[in-house]
Amino acid sequence: MRATLTDGRLGARPSPALVEHVNGLELTDELAGAEEYVLMDIAHALMLTNQKIFTPEHGRSLVSALLALLDEGPGKVLAGDPEIGTITLQIERYLEDQCGPGGLDIQRARSRIDQKATGWRLINRKAFLTVLAGLVELGETLLDAAERYDSVLIPGYTHLQHSQPTTLGHYFNAHYWSVARNLSRLEQAYERLNESPLGGAAYSGTSWPIDREATASYLGFDRTIPNARDAGAAATDVGAELAATLGLALSGISRLASDLYYWSSTEVGLVRIHPSLCGTSSMMPQKRNPMVFERIRGLAGSAVGWSASQLGVMHTSTSTDVDQCYVHNLIPGYCQETTGAITLLTEAVATLEVNVEGMRRSAGRHWSTASALADDLALTHGLSFRPAHDVVARFVTAHETSETEEGSLRPELAEAPLRQYSQEQIAAVLDPASFVESRISSGGTSSARRKELAAEAESDLRTHRKSVDATIARAREAREGLLREAAALVGATPH
């Protein structure tokens, strides 16, 4: 039976309970990101060779074995024996088998603390980039929809009551800006994620003359974490930040999903979801269930606890016992859930069937333009806004209490000075299309302002797309560059 890490100090094999409930769970998480750990080892071995800490022959032997492991698929090749320990020790055992005792030298000048923190960041970076790319695509879909439905009148709601009319184009443009804010948050969080802990070692750094900037560059990090002690611990607060920003992103798209969910109800019937995105009932043959929106809304509720769970894990550790914070890396799962919700909403918006006539009819109902009548009284009769507001409010109430048919206007129910208006004058002021066009303030619904908003949003999206594309390209190019240099060292064809 081969030795394990615990034999030397503890003189005992790991307990079966420890293997099952600690080592095994931790290793399962790590093996899911085994490729990132192998790339990290290649970067570390190259740096040690370049720094003359390894001889060229020794470095070549290790890098050659690691490239072979990468080719074969590390998740399949590694033993995955939790009694051996973490993935670090699994790779050590593999290198010992391939290179002899010198394979155990891969851990020189580093600790599992900085190594694990680095692997955590590489794995989460890969997952996080899919969220960024997905949000960019959702933003583009929203702006396409805003252009397609630019002038379509729709009712606006506050407290689920008609408030003021707007256009569907203006509405979708508004939701673009929510996506844009979340893109900015995620990009800023990514900057703090994309820092390299590698070389921080266990706590105080190392006496070996390593080059931390080189390994950071090999792995596509923007910079190193400056303080060796912080290098291991810093990943924990970044985890809480990532979880919080993902939760905010889901909350934002859930608001749009909730509106579309309501609009798609049989009573409202303002939109229909593409049948491929619906479910049906095993009993009720008429059912056409908008399941995509239910999924998004449910995920947004679940995501409320993501940052809390990350903060809770941080709270359980002292300032040095950070390893327990990595027992379960939940961030990739959060990213997968978020990306899935974004993809569903993107497809739902792109294929949405809009009841244009129904929206137009609803836009002017329930006195949704009454505030325009108050504005007109203030403008043409010199009233302060509050008295004008009260006159219109009583006018609306009088119609309701007299059981006047909806849509009919009775000027005789008004107080002065509104009583001076003819039925035609009141109807003209209350016209929803005129109302929308009269909102000329910055960000408003007039056609000129909508055109400005569209141009501003398109420019903003181009900036985000350029930034996200460049970020993804840097990570890809770093991987390619690392593998080219590794292949050059061993005299092989680049991967």
N, C-alpha and C positions, 0 to 999 in steps of 0.2 A: 504494500500500500504506500503510495507516494505521500510525501509530506504536504501539509497545508500551512498557511501563514501562521496559524495559531500554535502550531507545534513548538516552535522555538521558544516563545515567551510563556505560553500557558501550559504546555505539556499535555494538551488534551485535544481530542478531535471535537469539532463543533457538535453540539447537542442536536439530535434530530428535530427538536422543537425549534431551535434557533435556525436550522437549515430551512425548515418548512415555513416558518412565520416571519422570518427576517431576511435571511440571505436569498431565499427563493423568490420572494416578492420583489426584492430590489433588483435581482438579476433579470427577472422577466422584463422589467422596465428598461433596463440597460440594453438587453439584447434586441429590443425593438429599434434602438438607435445604434446598433453595433457598427454600422459603416462610419458614423461620425467618430466613434472611438478609434477605429483603425486609422482614419485620416489624421486624427490627432497624434497617434503614435508615429505615423510617417513623418509628420512635421517635426515632432520632438527628436526623432532619430536623425533627420537631416540637419537640424540645428546643432545637435551634439557633435555630429561629424564635421560640420563647417567650423565649429568652435574648437576642433581638435581634441575634444573630450573623448570621442571615439576615433579609433584609427579608420582610415578609408575602408579597409577590409571588413572591419567589424560593422561599420555603418552600412556597408553594401549588403552584408549578410542579413542584417535585420530588415532593412528596407525591402530587399528582394522577397523575403518571407511575408512581409506585410502586404506587398503588392499582390502576391499570390493569394493571400487570404481575402483581399478585397475582390479579386477576380472570381473566386469561388463562392463568395457570398458569406460574410462572417457570421451571420445569424444561423446559417446551416452548418458551418464547419466547426465553430466553437462547441466545446463539449456541453456547455450549459449545465454544468454540475454545480449546484449551489453549495455543496460541501467545500469546493475549492475556494469559493468566495465571489467577489464582485467581478465585473467584466475585465477590470485591470488584471486580475489574477488569472482569469481565463485566457487572456491574450498572452500573458507571461508563460503560462503552461504550453500554449501553442508554439510560441517562439522557442521555448526550451526543446520541444519535440523536433522543431525544424532546424534549429541552429546550435543545439547543444547548450551547455551551461551559460554560454555568452548571451543566450536569449533572455535570461533573467536580468540582464543589464538595462533593459528598456526603461526601468523605473528610476534610473539614476537622475538625480537633480530635480526630482518632483515627488509629490505626494498624491495619494488618492484624493486628498482634499481639493487641491487645485485642478487635478485631472477631472474629477467628477463635476466640479463647477464648470469646467470648460465644456465637457460633454453635454451637460445640461443646457448650456447656452447654444451650442451648435444644433442640438436637436430641436430646441424651441425656436431658434432662428428659422430653420427650414419650415417648420409648421406655421410660424407667424407670417412669413412671406406669402403664403397662400391666401391668408386673410386679406393682406394688403392688395394683392392682385384682384381678389374677388370684389373688394369694395370699389376699386377703380372701374371694373366692368359694370357694377350696379349703378355707379354714378353716370356712366355713359348711357345706360339703358334709361335712367330717369330723365336725362336731358333729351334723349330721342323722343320719349313719351311727351315731355313738355313741349317740344316743337310740334309734334303730331296733333296735340290737342290744345294748342296755344290759346285759341279763342273760344273754346267750348265752355259755356256758362255752367257753373255748378254751385250748389248751396254750400256755404261755409257753416261750420257748427262750433258752438261753445256750449259746454254742459249738455251735449247731445241735442241741443235745440238750434234751430236756424238762427244764425247770427247776421252775417252779411254775405252776399254773393261774391264769388271770385271766378277764376277760370281754371280749368283742369291743368292747363299749362303752367299757370302761376303756382298751383298746388304742387305739381311734381317738381318744379324748380325749388320750392321751399324744402322739399325732402332731399333734394340734392345737397343743399347746404348742411343738412344734418349729417349726411354721409361724408361731406368734405371735412367737417369738424372732427369726426371720428377718424378719418384718414390722418389728419394732422396729429391727433393724439397717439395713434398707433405708430406713426413715423417717429414721433418724439420718443416714445417708449422703446422703439427699435434701436435708437441711438444708444440708449443706456444698456440694452441687451447686448449690443454688438461690441462689447469690450472683453478683452482676453484676460482671464485669471491665470492662464498657464504660466508657470515659473514662479508663482507665489509660494509654491511648495507647501509645507505643512502649516507654517505660521510666520516664520521669520525670514523667509527666503532661503537661499542655498549658498554654500561656499564655492560651488562650481561656477566657472565663468560663462554662464549661459547668456543667450541673446533673446530676451522676451519679445522684443519688437519683431524679430525674425519669425518666431512661431505665430505671433499675432497676424503678421502679413500673410504667411503661408495659409492660414485658416480663414482669411477674409475678414478678420476683425478690424475695426477702425482704429483701435488704440488698445493699450494695455490698461488694466486696473492698476493705479499707481502703487498702492500700499500692499505689501505682501500679505499682511494679516487680513486686510479687507478683501483680498482677491478670492478667498474661499467663502467668506460670509456674504459678499455683495450680491450674489445671485439670489439670495432669499428675498430681499426687498424688491428686486426686479420682478420676481414671480408674482408678488402681490400687485404690482403695477400692471403687468401684462393681463392678469385676470380681471382687474378693474376696467382697463380699457376695452377688453373684449366684451365685458358685460355692458358697458356703455354703448358699444357698437350694436349689440343685439337689442338693447332698449330702443335705440333710434329706429332700427328697421322694424321693430315690433309695432311702433306707433303707426307706421304706414300699413303694415299688415292688418292691424286692428281696424283701421278705416276701411280698407278694402273688404275685410271680413263682414263689417256692418253693411257696407254698400251692396254686398252680394246676397244679402238675406232676401227671402222671397217677398217680405213686406216692402223693402226698399227697392231692390231690383235695378240699381243703377249700373252695376257691372256684372259680368259673367266671367268665370274663370275657365280657362281652357280645360276641356274634359280630361286631358291626360294628366292634369294636376289635381283632379278631384277623386274622391272615393265614393262608394255607394253603400247601401245597406244590404245585409244578408236577408232581411225580412221585408223591408219597404222598398218596392221596386222604383218608386219615383225619386228616391233620394239622390242628390247631387252635392256631395259634401266638400267644401273648400278646405281640404285637409292641410294644404301647404301653410295656410295662415294659422291654423291651430298648432301646427308644429313649431312655427316661428314664435308664436305667443308663449307657448309652453317653455321653449328654450330660454326666452328672455326672462321668464320667472325663475327658472333654475339657475340662470347665470348670476342672479342677485347674490347667491351664496358663494360664488367662486372666489372673489377676493377675500371674503370672510374666512374661507377655509385656508387660504394661503397665509393670511395674517395669523390665524390660529396656530398653524404649524410653526411659524416664526416665534410665536409667543412661548411655545413649549421648550425652545432651546435657549441655552445661555449664549453669550456672545461668542463662544468658541465651539460649542457642540453643534455644528451646523449639519453634520452628516444626516441626522435624522430628518432634516428638512427635505432630503432627496429620496426618501424611501419610496415615495410614489411621485413621479413627475406627471402631474395632471394637465400641464399646459398644452401638450399636443392634442389631448382629447378635447380641451376647450376650443382650440383652434379648429379642429375638425368639425365640431358642432357648429361653430360660428360660420365657417366657410359653407357648410351645408345649408344653413339658413339663408345666407346671402345668395347662394346659387338658386335656391327655390324662389326667393322673392324676385330675383333678376328675371327668371323665366316667366313668373306670373305677370310681371309688369309688361314684359315684351309681348306676351300673347293675350293681354287683357282685351276683352270685348266690352266696349263702353256704350251704354244706352244714352246717346247724345241728346235725343229729344226728351227723354225722361229727366236728365240732368237739367236741361234748359227750363223745363216746366217747373221743376222743384226749386230752381235758383231764386225765383221771385215770390215763392209762397211764404206764408206765415209772417208777413210783414218784415221780411229780411232786409228791406231797404229803408226801413222807417227812420234810421239815423240820417239819411239824406234829406228827409222832410224836415227834421229838426235843424239841420245845417241851413236849409233854404230859408226857414223862418228867421234864423239868426242873421243870415246874409241880407235878406230883402226887407225885413221889418225891424231891424235893429234890436232884436231881443238878445239878451245874454243866452248862452247855450242852455243852462239848466232850466230856465222857464220855458224855452222852446222845446226842450226834451220832455218836460211835463205835459205840455199841450199835446204833443204827438202821442205820448203814452196814454193819456185819457181818451184820445181819438181812437186808438187801437182797442182799448178796453170797451169803449162804447159800441164798437162794431161786434165785439165778442158777446157782450151782454144782450145786445138786441138781436142776436142770432142771425145777423146778416150773412148771406151766402158768401163763402170765401171768394175773394177776387172782386167782389162788388165794392164800390166806394160811395159813401154817402156824406158829402160835405156838410150837410145839415147837422150831423152829429158832432161836428168840430166846434171848438171855442174860437173866439177871436184871438189872433188875426187869421188863423187857419181857415175859418169859415168863409173868408173872402175868396179862397181858391175855388176854381171850378173843378168839376170831376176830371176834366181833361188835364188841367194843370197838375192836379195831385197824381194822376196816373203817369204823367210824363216824368215827374220828379222820382216816382217810385219804380220806374222802369229799370230792371236789373242790368240790361246792357249799358244803359246810360250811367248807372251807378258805377259799374266796373270801369268804364272809360273815364269817369270823373276823378278816379283815385290817382292823382298826378304826382303825389309825393314820392320821394326816392324809395324804391322798393315796392311801390304800389302796383295796382292791377291794370292801369291804363296800358294801351297797346305800346306806347312809346317806352314806358317803364319796363314792360315785359321784354321788349327787345333788348334794353340795356341789361336786364337781369340775365337773359340768355347768353349774351356776349360775355358778361363777367363770369358766369358759371363755366362756359366753354374754356375760357382762358385759365380759370382755376383748375379745371380738370386736366388740361394739358400739362400744367405744372406738376400736379400730383402724379400723372402717368409717367412723365419724364423722370421724376424722382424715384418712383417705385421700380420702373424698368431699369434704371441705373443701379439701384440697390440690388436687385435680383442678378443683374449682369456682373456686379462686383463679386458676389458670392460664387457665382458660376466660374468666373475667370480665375478667382483665387484657387478653387479646386483644380481647375485645369493646369494652372501654373505649378501647383504643388506636385501634381502627378507627373508633369513634364520633368521637373527637376529630379524627382525620385527615379524616373525611368532613365534619366541621363546618368545618375549615379551608378545604377546597376547595369547600364548598357542595354536596356530593353526598349521596345517600342512604347511611346507614351500611350497611356490609357485614354 
